[in-house]
């Protein structure tokens, strides 16, 4: 008889007053990166806390719970909440949604939470900005709420509204410019230097000078700058 598959049990969740939480030394994040604590605090003030903290009970020498919980995963959210308390915008006894862990290793939880996080696909960001604008938000309001410049929002919206073939370069199951190079044709010598200043690069292939959009993160901005200044006449796929 086959052994029954053991069912997974998720860690319980509960609301814990903020003044019963402390930042854990097991949190592996040390280097500042991404959205600042100040920006994250503003986001929480606008939207409340969108993701729970992962916490573990602090015990005394005899192994008894002290009523205090440490935060090994979610340190930036903790610091943002702490800033809101210091600014007197949130009560120090405000209940905070937490997932209470009692097994495994705290450092492993912290590492997994950071390693397994997946950034938003560029095309999803383009479409989300478009949806927000369709709902009545201005480009300046979108920029302010998502901590980017209005120019970036305008660039992304320009990409979202272009030919259906072009966003498809980004779409298919996480496909990026690294798999599909975009070549710009029809340019003249007069604007070649300007296009290079936008970030495009040149290659000589079969004795012909050809120009491509970068395959790294700069490709999105470079392409948007082109679309801001020049109309697209045709989008075509090149045979392999």
C-alpha positions, -999 to +999 in steps of 0.1 A: +000+000+000+014+034-010+023+058+018+000+087+022+014+120+011+020+143+041+000+175+038+018+208+041+008+230+070+012+267+066+024+289+095-004+306+114-009+344+111-020+369+137-020+406+144+008+417+168+011+452+182+040+470+166+057+477+200+060+440+206+081+436+175+119+439+172+142+437+142+161+404+141+198+401+137+190+371+115+178+394+087+203+388+058+196+421+041+224+446+049+229+466+018+204+493+009+188+489-025+156+496-043+128+518-029+140+538+001+126+533+036+110+568+034+093+558+001+081+525+015+067+543+045+048+566+022+035+536+002+022+520+035+006+553+045-012+554+012-022+517+008-016+502+043+007+472+047+003+450+016+025+421+028+027+405+063+059+404+083+075+370+091+082+368+128+095+344+155+087+344+192+116+356+215+120+331+244+138+335+277+166+314+292+140+288+302+125+286+267+093+305+276+079+331+253+084+367+264+056+382+244+082+399+221+086+388+185+116+393+162+114+400+125+139+381+104+120+385+071+104+419+064+130+442+079+124+470+054+087+469+061+095+470+098+117+500+094+091+518+074+065+511+101+090+523+127+094+556+107+057+561+106+056+557+144+084+582+149+065+606+127+035+601+149+015+590+119+009+555+133+003+544+169+030+523+184+004+497+195-010+494+160-017+457+153+006+445+124-003+414+104+024+387+109+031+351+099+044+334+130+072+309+123+084+283+148+105+259+127+134+260+103+162+286+105+156+323+107+184+332+083+171+307+058+136+323+059+151+358+054+173+346+025+144+328+008+121+357+010+147+379-007+160+353-032+125+342-043+112+377-049+105+383-086+104+418-100+075+430-121+079+423-158+084+455-178+054+449-200+032+444-169+044+477-156+035+494-189+000+479-189-005+488-152+004+524-158-020+524-188-048+510-165-042+536-139-044+564-165-076+548-179-090+550-144-085+587-143-050+592-127-027+617-144+009+608-153+021+631-125-001+612-100+011+578-112+047+590-109+042+603-074+025+572-061+051+549-076+083+569-070+094+575-106+095+606-127+066+617-149+090+613-178+094+576-171+056+572-169+052+589-202+078+566-218+062+535-204+028+546-216+042+553-250+055+517-252+022+503-240+003+520-268+026+511-297+021+484-323+008+451-308+039+433-322+064+454-303+051+447-267+050+411-277+088+411-277+086+415-239+056+393-232+060+356-240+067+339-207+092+364-194+109+369-227+133+398-228+153+418-253+181+393-247+162+367-266+148+391-293+170+419-306+152+449-320+169+464-350+162+499-361+161+505-399+154+536-420+177+559-401+199+584-418+235+595-412+221+628-399+204+612-369+228+583-363+247+601-336+215+611-319+203+576-318+236+565-303+232+591-276+198+575-269+217+543-262+215+523-294+246+506-307+260+499-341+272+466-356+287+459-390+271+427-403+279+414-439+295+448-447+264+467-437+260+491-408+231+481-386+217+496-354+202+478-325+183+485-292+204+475-262+195+441-247+200+452-211+176+472-189+186+504-208+169+491-239+134+499-226+143+536-220+162+538-253+132+525-272+108+548-254+130+578-263+129+568-299+091+565-299+088+599-282+106+616-311+100+595-342+069+577-356+071+540-363+064+532-400+064+495-398+071+466-373+082+434-388+097+401-377+130+391-393+132+355-405+158+334-386 
